[in-house]
Amino acid sequence: MSLSHRNLVAHNIQIEAQQDVSCPGTEDGIIAVLPFFHIFGITTNMNLGLSNGASLIIVDGFKPEQFLGLIEQHQITTAFLVPPIILFLAEHPLVSNYDLSSLQYIMSGAAPIGGAQLQAVTKRIKCTVHQGYGLTETSPVVIKEPDLLTSTKPGTVGVLMPNTEAMIIDTETGQPLGFNQTGELLLRGPQVMMGYLNNPEATAAAINSEGWLYTGDIASVDEEGYFYIVDRLKELIKCKSYQVAPAELEALLLTHPAIIDVAVVPKADKQSGEVPKAFIVLKQEISATEIMAWVAEKVAAYKQIKEIEFIDQIPKSPSGKILRRVLRDR
């Protein structure tokens, strides 16, 4: 895709315009663990950090002891992280061996994470973890929790960045929806890409004549402007006449004390079309039947897990996104 210099500079200015602690300054140190070939790493770590005079401690991939040791040694204040590292901070016993009290701001992005996991890491390391939302096509951050406000809301990814517009449309009719209605999220602003390189057909499918970018993400927004991301449009499980969001079930399963990681994918079913199947990494012994019964007590019938497979590790991309295709192909 084509991101212009204007796109990237606009992104920096939009974050700076919020004038909160998510914008690092000359006194801040950033642990740059995200790869610079990924949009989240290059813009929030490198571009934003260097342009505002912050110090960057650059590491080659996530190595737990090195990561924690560098935070303690260099009194790191700012960390832009992905959900697998957030879960590590919440759960791993190694974290208790290091002094992370210098941390003042953590943002989680690039993939969904449940509110319970965010609360767990906040409680453990005494640093609030904020969520943000964006795409490579938007340079990337377009929605972010405003961390200087006195309150936020559970499950939200925040409010629109300055000079950014959003619209939520019905996935069937394409008509705009109102507050608290769920549909596809469209975005428009100076950080939106020029298009897909040498691919005018894909560009025309992604950005309409009025400049609206179709994100492919299902979302809603409340009357106060707080956005909630449900899941990817293409990843929704079609169970009978209902749509089931894998991320919702994953967030619920991660609250179970026996589960350390999980991914939910669609499984073909003759009666329902598709049903939810969970791949689970355990931290203590429990049966699939017990887990399915536990979920059944908490969700509607069409959302219930119909099959569980225990595995050693959930396949994920370097940015923390679950590689659902790999699991579907198993």
N, C-alpha and C positions, 0 to 999 in steps of 0.2 A: 504494500500500500504506500501511498505518498503522503507523508507528513511534512509540511513546509516549515521553514524557520519561523514563520509567523505563528503557526499552530503551537510550536514548542515554547516560544516566547510568551504567547498569550496565556498558555497554561501556567507558567511561572507567575505572571502578573496576577492572574486570578487567585492563586493561593496566597500570594503576598497581600492582596486586597482584603482578605479576611482578617489580617492583623492579629492572628492568634499564634499559639505556640507550635502549631503544625508547620509554620514557616521558620526554619532554623536561622540562627544569627551567628555572629562572629564568636560568641561564647559557647556555641554548641558543638558537640561531637556526634557524628552519625556512624553507626555500625553498618557499613555498606555490604550486607550479605547477599542482597539480591543481585543476580547477574545483570551486567550492563547491556547485554543483548536483548533484554526484556524491557518493554516500555516502562514498567513500574520502577525498575532499577535505574534506568538512564535518566528519567525525568525527576523522580522524587529524590533520589540519592545524589546523582552526579550533577544534573543541571541545576536543580533547586538548591542543593547544598553549596556547590562551588560559587554560584552567582550571588549567594548571600554571605559568603565568607566563612562558612562552617568548616570544621575539620572532618575529613572522611577517613575512617579506618576501613580499608578495602580488604576483604577476605575472599579467598578462592573457594566458594561453596560453604555450606553449613556443616561445621564440625563442632559438636556440642561443647566440648571442653574449651576449645579455642574461642568460640563465640562468647561463652560466659566469661572466660578469663580476660578477653579484650575489653568487654564492657566494664569489668571491675578495674582493670589496669588503667584505662584511659578515661575513666569517669564519663562514659557515654551518656548523653542526655536524650538522644532521639533515635528511634528505630522504626523503619518502615518494613513490615514483616508480612509473611503469608501464613495462612492457617496452620500448616504443619508445624511451624516454629512456635506459633501461639499455643498450640496443644502441648508441645514439648515444655514450654514454660509453665503451663498449668499442671502438668502431670509428673514430669520426670524428677526422681529424687536427687539427681545431680545438681539441680538448680539451687537447692538449699545450701550448697557448699560455697556459694559465691555471693558477694555483696553487689546487688543490683540497684542500690538505693539512689544512684545518680540519675536513673532513668526518669525523665519528666514527660515524655510523649512517645506513645506507640500507636502506629496506625496499622490496621490489618486490612489487606486488600487482595485483589487478584482472584479470589474464590470465596464462596460463602462460608460463614462460620456461625454457629449457634450462640444465642445470648448467654446461655449457661456457661459455655467455655470462656467467653469474654469476662464474665463476672468472676470465674474461678481464677484466671490469671491476674486480674486486677486485685483481688483479695490477697493473692499469694505474694506478689512482688510490689504491692502498694503503688502501682502506676496504672492509671486508667487506660484501657485500650479502646481506641476509637475506630470505627469502621468508615470505609470510603468505598466508592463505586466508580468504575470507569472501564474503558475499553482501549485497546491499542488504537482504534479508529478515532478516539477522542483525546489522545495525547498524555495520559489517560484519564485523569480525575475529573469527573463532572459533578459528583455528589459527594459530600463529606459531612461528617458530624462536626458542627461548629463548637469546638471544645471550650470556648470561653463563656458559652451560655450556662446559666445556673442549673439547667436541667436538660435531659435528653429523654429519649423514649426507648424502651426495650425493643430490639429487633430492627430498628431503623438503620439505614446506611447514611442518613443525614439529609441535608438540604442542598439545593442547587448552588453551584459555584456562581460568583458574580458573572453577569453578561451571558448566562446560559438559560436556554428555554427548554421546557420539556412538555410532552403531550403523551397521554396514554390512550390507546385506541383499542377497539374491539377486534380481536384476532380474526373474527369471521367477516364482519361487515366493513372494517376499517374506519368506523365512525368514532369520533372523540368520546371519551368517557369522563365521568365526573369524579369527585372526591370519593375515596374509599372503594373504588371499583377497580377490578383487576383486568389488565390487558397488556398489550405490548408497549414498551417504552420507546418513544421517539425523542431525539435530542437535536438541538440546534445551537450553534455558538462558534466563536472564533477558534476554538480548539479542535473542531471537527475536521477530519482529514480532507485532503483535496480529492481523493478517490483511490481506487485500486490500480496500481501501476500497470499500464498497458492492457487494461481490461475494462473497456467502457461498458460492457454488458453488466459486469458485476457491480460497477460503480452506479449505474442507473438503477439496479435492483436495490441497492443499499441506501442511496440518497435520492429523494424525489426532487421535483423541479422547484420546490419551495425551500430546499436546503435541509429538510428533515432527514436525519439518519435513523434508519430502522435498526434497533439494537439486537433484536431477537431475544430480548429478556422480558420476562413477565413481571410486572410491578404494579404497585398502587401508591397513591399519595393522599395524605390526609389534609384537613383544612388549614393546618399550620405549615404546610409545605414540607413535611417529613416523608421521605420515600422509603418504601419497603420492597425489596427484591424477592420475588417468589422463586424463580428458577429460570433456566434457559427454555425458550419456547420449544426447541427441538428435543429437549430432554424430558419433557413432561410425559408421564406414564398415562396412557389412555385406557382407563379401566371402565368398561361399559360406556356410559354416557358422561363419566366424570374424568377430570384431569387431576392427577396426583403429582405433587412436586417432590422429587427425590430429596432435595435439600431440607425440606420440612421433616421428613422421616429421619434423615441423617442427624439433624440437630437433636431430635428426640432421643434417638438411640445412644447418642454420645453422652446423655445424662445418666445412663445406666452405669452403675459402679463397676460392672464386669467388662465393659467395652472400652477399648482404647482408641479404635478407629473403625470407620464404617463407610461403605458406599452402597447406594441403592440404585438399581437399574431395572428396566422393564423386562419381564419374562413372558413369552408368548403363552396365551391361554385360550383354549377353544371356546369357553363360555364367555369370558370377559374381554377378550381381545388381548389385553396385557394385564399383568398383576405385578406388584412390587416384589423384587427379590433383593435380599441384603447380603453383601459380602462383609464379614465382620472379623476384626482382629481383637482377640480377647486378652485381658490382663489377669483374669481368674476364671476358673472352670464354671461353666454353666451350659445347659442344653439349649438347642435351638427351639425346642418346644416351650421352654420357660420364657425365652425372650419374646417369642411370638405372642404368648399369652399376656405378657407384660405390655406389649405394644397395643394389643387388642383392647385393653382396658382404657386406653388413652386416646384412641382415634376412631373415626367413623369406619364402618364395615369395609367400604371400598378402598380405604387407605391401609388396611391391615397387611402386614408382611406375610406372604404366602410361602416363601422358601428362604432358607438361610444356608450360606456356605461359609465355613470358617477358613480363613487364609492367614498367611504370615504377615503380609504387607499389602496395603492398598496402593495400586500403581498410580503415580501422580507425575505431572509435568514439573519442570524446575520452578514454576511459579505457584505450585501448590494445587493446581486444578486436577480433580479426579479424572483419570483416563477411563471413562465409562466404556468407550469402544473396546478396550482391551478386556474388560470384564464381560461385556456382552458377547465377545467372541469366544469366551472360555467354553 
